[in-house]
Amino acid sequence: MNTDNYDVIVVGAGHAGCEAALASARIGLKTVIFAINLDSIAMMPCNPNIGGSSKGHLVKEVDALGGEMGRNIDKTYIQTRMLNTSKGPAVYSLRAQADKAKYHTEMKKTMENIENLEIIQAEITDILTDNNTVTGVLSESGMIYKCKAVVLCMGTYLKARCLYGDTIIQSGPNGLRQAVGLSESLKRLGIKIYRFKTGTPARVDKRSIDFSKMKEQKGDETIVPFSFDNSAENIQREQVSCYLTYTNEKTHEIIRNNLSRSPLYGGVIKGTGPRYCPSIEDKVVRFADKQRHQIFIEPEGEDTNEMYIQGMSSSLPLDVQIEMYRTLPGLENCRIMRNAYAIEYDCIDATQLKLSLEFKNIKGLFSAGQFNGTSGYEEAAAQGIIGGINAAMYVKGEPPLILDRSEAYIGVLIDDIVTKGSSEPYRMMTSRAEYRLLLRQDNADLRLREKGYKVGLVSEEKYKKFLDKKKKIEDEIKRISSVSFPPSEEVNAVLMSFGSSPIENGAKMTDLIKRTELDYDKLSPIDKNRENLSYEIRQQVNIQIKYEGYINRQLKQVEQFKKLEAKLIPDNIDYSKIMGLRIEARQKLEAIRPESVGHASRISGISPADITMLLVYLNM
Amino acid sequence: MNNNLNDTIAAISTPIGSGGIAIIRISGEDAFKIISKIFVYNKKEKNSEQIKSHTINYGVLKDKNGEIVDEVLVSFMKAPNTYTKENTAEINCHGGIRAANRVLSLVIENGARMAQPGEFTKRAFLNGRIDLSQAEAVMDIINAKTQLAHKSALERLNGRLSSKVKLLRDEILTMTAHIEAAIDYPEHDDEMMTYEMIKNKSLKLLEDIKLLLKYADTGKIIRQGVNTVILGKPNVGKSSLLNALIEEDRAIVTDIPGTTRDVLQESININGIALNIIDTAGIRSTTDAIEKMGVEKSKQYAKNSDLVLFVLDGSQSLDDDDIKILEFVKDKNLIIIINKIDLTENTDFDKVYNYADDDYIIKMSVKNEIGFEKLFKAIEKLFTSGKININEEALITNERNKASVADAARSLENVVETIENMLPEDFISMDLIQAYKSLGEITGDSVEEDIIDKIFSEFCLGK
């Protein structure tokens, strides 16, 4: 028995575990994090990038709250791109290619140097409870670690096995040891365990690829950092390229001819896979009429020749893999260094959790990350920081931090998984966020910095910096709201230079900004009293003025949404007393026990009519 | 609506006013207990427990002093086969406000609570007997003043509006899905809907929705009647016209007590269209003093009307006041009546043809019953003929649905505007989703926090 008493124990040191442990320790609680192998801290066992559509938003939000992912990728990126720039500012999304090894090293370094945080290599096999309350954990060597709260972040390690063809390896990702004991322990606690699967493509030797047959994809010239702590200037560096190639009929034919040898189609894999991140077999079967699929070739780091074949994860046998990869232009002679495989693992249905990520039936037990049935590093980190914060809040006896759907993608993500559950690994998508015009990646700090400060994750200094930025934005908007231009030659010359029609009477500056062909920056030659402001501030001013009408309409929608969210459902509600409620609806409500009527309305299988009944009941 | 469902409610279910009989409806757990306290059976051997469900029983009501209040028939209907799915009793007593109120008071003294408007139907809904759209249709059926109104509500009860709305929503959803896919998979070169296609589709949807809206006005007219005002100078024959119209439709005349307005309304059925003729400060009165309605007053009445009947004296010349009123009402549905053609006809009425088409200028003699047929035809043409197939299109007849459709139209207009301003896709989907939501309010697919109150507060008492 370890004689130390901990506040918070984090089980697992992937992207969720790291954020959870750092949050808890930074808030000031005595924290320990366990990993099965310390060389796997913040390991990226699949794609070599962070961010992308909607996932980039999550990273920015984690950063705004005071998390580590944004800073860590800023330190270790080897290419960065802003995607979706042809679309609106709400869906711009930042994505960076990571140097995987450096990403791990830098995160480990950060963790090792945080006060209050211990890092231990060991497998945790049991969660100890007393009276449905967490008291500690037990390691494989029989050591007991006492604590007040536990955050489960086991990712894909629980009873994991990797499969390709008829090869089955009892291991976690990347050949790392699986974790065995905890599944049974959790079942004993009344937690329901599910089985999901996911997969990863092969890594091939850079020297065996003919890049001349592929389309090069360079990074952006203008670098946008993930972290609000950084500026473009201080993270400037040389970027490496990715490459685009395509599958073809030959590829598809090989796959079709060998489907029976895939454990997925042969029936060996029982777990449910992600629809949004399908294996190449899935793509060929499901989109049979598609002639070709895009495949991206991405470097895994600067100090390695391994290249990641994005878009071609597979569980086909190795000989088929080699044959199929070699049908792609540029990969004709490719040599596989690590083959593709599917991984199957134990996870939970997150409807067993509250919005705080604490288990409904066990006090002090929190759960975050891929173990909750999600997929993706960013989704994991987003849950990790909330799990860590709320474990800390629980220990401190303070209310949990819950972000709602109108405040953050993190809120959407957590609300979705704890409300609807998931029959497949959950992936964040822009379309899941109803109020995304407000949830932009550029304003994550305006939305969440204050919350991060309040829970104790954002330092005084950073918070002051943020307040200063916020004030400058507000002041500038106030100033330009009262600026008007006369129909002078000078003004019209500027307008016409951007293809905008000249004005005949005076025009308000805010009205001109709203014109499609103009923006805040373009008007600077005629806006004489303008101060020299940073890009971030100018961008906020422009977006907030230019899209004012849309933002206001979205705010109205949020108002409607909040009305139903504000209708709280009492803890002790007896659903059997509600007349007219269908039995199925009653069972679902009983199982999820939603916190508000709005929350209830998002449970799958609950119809609007059921909600109406609930509303009537609550009104009486 | 902070009432619980466990108590027993009662109300007079027949229209207030003089009538042969009135019905007091009681619903709830204690309905029979209350009856047993006040009802004395004709057949002495029976008591309330022995009475079979769904029978009608004759006897008298007595108050606590043993005095007979009324001679009545009482129907007993045991749960769950009743309108509310609760124990229900209905007392058929003598009509008239006083008699019915006396019985209602007796029932309330003995443990029932006064029902709120629509509460019986609300219970039917809460107890799972009818769904929300049916509840709404029930309300419209009750309030139907004409056969058309009744038919339109029935159509809705059958789900015609729902299926139309569902069609529109599906189209919106398809567009949204395409846009969302393009946003979620920025690097994938899958085909997507072009702006032009989204714009055209939105315009088409907008057309459909605007048609619904246009018919919504007809729908409202079908349901509530045409608010009609008779204008004209003193002594042109306004009061005779009104009286003659009432004469024409004696069977359907009803007095609607001015609950919200300070004027009386007469409801007249003209070839299936209900005209609510607003009795502008008592135009039926023959006293000149009251009938002196100035231009300003006319304007006020005309403002809120769906139809203006402007009466001129055919034996008199047009004057400035006439023109002033005509100027003001020219954009309304206007019928100009040149009355008193039995007298010497003044030919100098060319000017009025600037304000209405031939078909809507009626030469009449109210006194000699000349021209009524032409007037009715004009009214019919104005509100129904050809333009609108009421059976097919007039699905929206209440304000709640109309507001939702109008919201959807506004959102689609925003979509078109966004595309015209060449803003990016995500601005489009925001308004598309809003349109989808607004339409969903009609069918109950979008949950609104105050929907229950919105619907049931419109109900009439006793249903």
Interface residues (C-beta under 8 A of the other chain):
Chain A: S53 S54 L83 N84 S86 K87 G88 A90 V91 S93 Q294 F296 M429 T430 S431 E434 R436 L437 T516 Y547 Y550 R553 Q554 Q557 K563 L564 K567 M579 G580 V597 S601 P608 A609 I611 T612 M613 L615 V616 N619 M620
Chain B: M1 N2 N3 N4 L5 F125 L126 N127 G128 D131 L132 E180 A181 A182 I183 D184 Y185 P186 E187 H188 D189 N414 T418 N421 M422 L423 P424 E425 D426 F427 M430 D431 I433 Q434 G440 G444 D445 S446 V447 E449 I451 I452
